[in-house]
């Protein structure tokens, strides 16, 4: 009985692994070369801070810009969507 449970668990992991990869690939890439909040170049303060909002990858020049993004998310998402259309 125990062997069947272990085998079933392993089979689930093996079969689900490719599907997990597909889910990770559904994020929309960030279209700007600047921080959507500050307008600064993404590498102006070191490595960009990457934040996931719903199905989007958002990059900021620094972690502190996330707080401003959360205050008026709709405003910044609109800017990103406009950039995606170009």
NORBEL-V742583 format. One record per helix or strand of 3 or more residues. SS is the DSSP state (H for helix, E for strand). FROM is the first residue (numbers start at 0). LEN is the number of residues. If there is no record, write none. Layout:
# NORBEL-V742583
ss=SS from=FROM len=LEN
ss=SS from=FROM len=LEN
This chain:
# NORBEL-V742583
ss=H from=1 len=23
ss=E from=48 len=5
ss=E from=55 len=5
ss=H from=64 len=7
ss=H from=72 len=13
